[in-house]
Amino acid sequence: MEVKQLIDQLYLRYDSDRSGALDRREMTRALNELFVEYGVSIRVSERQAGRLMQAIDNSGDGKIQKP
């Protein structure tokens, strides 16, 4: 599977409002579900997800846009 296809699938799965971007709530859900799916025993809070998003949010709008 190509990276673009993987990203498209992730956005379809977790972008619940179909905005083309992941907000803090959607990112928290995505991280926690993916961690469980891959056997990682870490639970991410919305605050922690928000900090991660700040590090990768290029536009500064608090969302992660689909490339």
Secondary structure as UniProt FT lines:
FT   HELIX           3..14
FT   TURN            16..17
FT   STRAND          21..22
FT   HELIX           24..37
FT   TURN            38..39
FT   HELIX           46..56
FT   STRAND          64..65
//
